[in-house]
């Protein structure tokens, strides 16, 4: 940690319930809650400008969201910031005018990115109100939960 007041880890699942695959990030967070002692788990459904404030004080942040990039549904994507650049054509799941991509760009410009930010995105296909997650996205949620559980347990040990 960079200072005594900073927290070691935060995982934020992003999405909207009842909008098909857009709930994938929330579902990952729900399945990980309580499984790792060293990481706080939160759910987020609001505007990206507010999200920017939610990781203040944390050196390591993991964000999980749904995206649309043209890849097959259920494809897992990963970027580490600062460092990796997000593809220009990437659309992260947000029903707000100021979404996650904009929040990340603003945080970088303002020097407010955490020391390490891992963005995991699951390629979505269904976004209709009241739809369930597609089977491919459900499988991707399970795979990402297993992957993150292993990584977080390794970091604790």
LINKANOR-V686723 format. One record per pair of residues at least 24 apart in sequence whose C-alpha atoms are under 8 Angstrom apart, sorted by sequence separation. I is the first residue (numbers start at 0). J is the second residue. D is the distance in Angstrom with one decimal. If there is no record, write none. Layout:
i:j:d
I:J:D
I:J:D
//
This chain:
i:j:d
66:90:5.5
67:91:6.4
66:91:4.2
67:92:7.4
65:91:6.0
66:92:5.2
81:107:7.6
64:91:6.9
65:92:5.1
10:38:6.7
12:40:7.8
14:42:7.9
64:92:6.4
8:37:6.5
9:38:5.3
10:39:6.1
11:40:6.0
12:41:6.4
13:42:6.0
14:43:6.5
15:44:5.7
91:120:7.8
7:37:6.9
8:38:4.6
9:39:4.7
10:40:4.8
11:41:4.8
12:42:4.8
13:43:4.8
14:44:5.3
7:38:7.0
8:39:6.2
9:40:5.9
10:41:6.3
11:42:5.5
12:43:6.1
13:44:5.9
81:112:7.3
9:41:7.6
11:43:6.6
80:112:7.7
81:114:7.8
81:115:6.9
28:63:7.9
80:115:6.2
81:116:7.1
27:63:7.4
79:115:7.1
80:116:5.1
79:116:5.7
80:117:6.3
25:63:7.9
79:117:4.6
80:118:7.7
24:63:4.9
25:64:7.9
78:117:5.9
79:118:6.2
24:64:4.5
77:117:7.0
78:118:5.2
23:64:6.7
24:65:6.4
77:118:5.6
78:119:6.7
23:65:6.3
77:119:4.6
21:64:7.6
22:65:7.8
76:119:5.7
77:120:6.4
21:65:5.8
75:119:7.1
76:120:5.1
9:54:7.3
20:65:7.0
75:120:6.0
76:121:6.3
75:121:4.8
76:122:7.6
74:121:5.8
75:122:6.5
9:57:6.8
47:95:7.6
73:121:5.8
74:122:5.1
8:57:6.1
11:60:7.6
13:62:7.2
46:95:5.8
48:97:6.5
50:99:7.8
72:121:7.7
73:122:5.0
6:56:6.1
7:57:6.1
8:58:6.7
9:59:6.4
10:60:5.8
11:61:6.2
12:62:6.1
13:63:5.9
14:64:6.4
45:95:7.7
46:96:7.8
47:97:5.3
48:98:7.5
72:122:4.9
73:123:6.3
5:56:4.8
6:57:4.8
7:58:6.0
8:59:4.9
9:60:4.9
10:61:4.6
11:62:5.0
12:63:4.8
13:64:5.0
14:65:7.3
46:97:6.1
47:98:4.4
51:102:5.9
71:122:6.8
72:123:5.1
4:56:7.1
5:57:5.4
6:58:6.6
7:59:6.2
8:60:5.8
9:61:6.2
10:62:5.9
11:63:6.3
12:64:6.3
13:65:7.8
46:98:6.1
47:99:5.1
50:102:7.2
51:103:7.6
70:122:6.7
72:124:5.6
5:58:6.6
8:61:7.9
10:63:7.7
60:113:6.7
47:101:7.0
48:102:5.8
59:113:6.1
62:116:7.4
64:118:7.8
66:120:5.8
68:122:7.1
47:102:5.2
51:106:6.7
58:113:5.0
59:114:6.2
60:115:6.4
61:116:5.7
62:117:6.2
63:118:6.0
64:119:6.5
65:120:5.0
66:121:5.9
67:122:5.5
55:111:7.9
57:113:6.4
58:114:5.0
59:115:4.9
60:116:4.8
61:117:4.7
62:118:4.8
63:119:4.8
64:120:4.9
65:121:4.7
66:122:4.9
67:123:6.0
1:58:7.4
58:115:6.3
59:116:5.9
60:117:6.3
61:118:5.9
62:119:6.1
63:120:5.7
64:121:6.5
65:122:5.8
66:123:5.8
67:124:7.6
0:58:6.5
55:113:7.7
61:119:7.5
63:121:7.9
65:123:5.9
54:113:7.4
73:135:4.7
74:136:8.0
72:135:5.9
73:136:4.4
72:136:6.3
73:137:7.6
75:139:6.8
73:138:7.1
74:139:7.0
73:139:5.2
75:143:7.8
21:92:6.3
14:92:6.9
14:93:7.2
24:120:8.0
23:121:7.4
21:123:7.1
20:123:5.4
20:124:6.5
21:125:7.8
20:125:5.4
21:126:6.1
19:125:5.1
20:126:5.7
18:125:7.6
19:126:4.6
18:126:5.0
19:127:5.9
18:127:5.2
19:128:6.9
23:132:7.4
18:128:4.6
19:129:6.7
22:132:7.3
17:128:5.8
18:129:5.7
19:130:4.4
20:131:7.0
21:132:7.8
17:129:4.7
18:130:5.7
19:131:4.6
20:132:4.5
17:130:6.2
18:131:7.2
19:132:4.5
20:133:6.3
23:136:7.1
27:140:6.0
31:144:6.7
35:148:7.5
38:151:7.8
17:131:6.9
19:133:7.0
23:137:7.5
26:140:7.3
27:141:7.8
30:144:7.0
34:148:7.5
20:136:6.6
24:140:8.0
27:143:7.4
35:151:6.7
23:140:6.4
27:144:6.0
31:148:7.2
35:152:6.7
37:155:6.7
//
